[in-house]
């Protein structure tokens, strides 16, 4: 059995370096972080509840400062782990932050739209 052609390599139509991808993902981290905080507090103001028990505890105890402290801690852990990765894998760090926060924004917007 030959492995010639068994694996095809697909390239995206534009040339994106890992550094450019990482920069774009850090922008998405910032946008999704702000979006998550804003939509969370709008939802809470409308009577919705925070479903994450750690975030709920931080918000109940410290309000916005508690939520921002959690976000800062998450970004800090990502930045602390980033240097141990090879350059090509460094975009994983902001992706790991941006993806769940972007999903949270979508869920928050859906929940807000259900009560407005």
N, C-alpha and C positions, 0 to 999 in steps of 0.2 A: 504494500500500500504506500503510495507516495503522498507527501504532504504539500507538494507544489500546488499552490492556489487554494489550499484548505482554509487559510486565513486571509481574508481580504481586509485591507486597510482603507478605511474611508476617511477622507479629509473634509472638513467643513469648507465651504466656498471662500471664506476669508481666512487669512493667516493671522491667528491669534497666539501671541506668546504667553507662556505661563504668567509672566509679570503683568501683562495687560489684562489677562483674565482675572488675576488676583485683585488688581485695582478696581475693575468693574464690580467684582463681588463685594469688595469693601464698601463701595458706594451703595450696593444693595443692602448690605448689613446696616448701614446708617439709616437708610430709608425705611427698612423693615422694622428696625428698633423703634424709631419715632412712630411709625404707623401702629405698631403693637401697643406702645404706651398710650398713645392718643385713643385708639379704638377701645382699649381696655377700660380707660377711665370714662369714656363716653358711655360704654355699656354699663359700667357700675352706676353711673349717674342715672341711667334709665331703669335701674332695678335689676339688672342681670348680675350674676355671681361669677367670680373668678373660679375656673375649674382646676387650675394648678394649685395644689395645697401649699406648696412652698411660696409661690407668688401671693396666694391669698393671705398667708400668715404675714408676709413682709408688708403687704398693702394694709392689712388690718392694724399692724403694729406701728408702721412708719409712713403710711400713705405713699405719695409720689416718691419721696426720698428712698423708701424701701424698694420700690419697683426699680428705680434707677440704680440703686446699689446692686441689685441682682443682675441687671443688664451689664453693669460695669464689671462685675465679677466674671460673668460669662465671657465678655470680650477679653478681659485680663487673662483668663485661663487659655483662651485661644492664642493670644499673643505670646504667652509664655511657652506654649507648646510648639509654636510655629518654627523657631530656630532649629528644632531637632529634625525637621523634615527636609528632604532634598528639594531643591528649587522647583522641580516639576510638580511636586505634590503640595506645595504651599497653598494653592487655591482651595484645597480641601478645608482649610481652617475657616475662611469667611463663608464658604458654601455651607459648612456645618452650622454656622450661626444664622445665615440668611434664610436658608430653606425653612426651618421650623418657624421662624418669626414671620416669614411671608405667609406661610400656611395659617398661622395664628391670626394675622391681619384678615385674611379671607374668612376665616371662621367668625371672627369678631364682627366683621361687616355683615355677614349673613345673619348672625344673631341680633345685631342692632336693627337690621331691616325687618326682622320678624316682630319687633315690638314697637316700631315707629309707625 
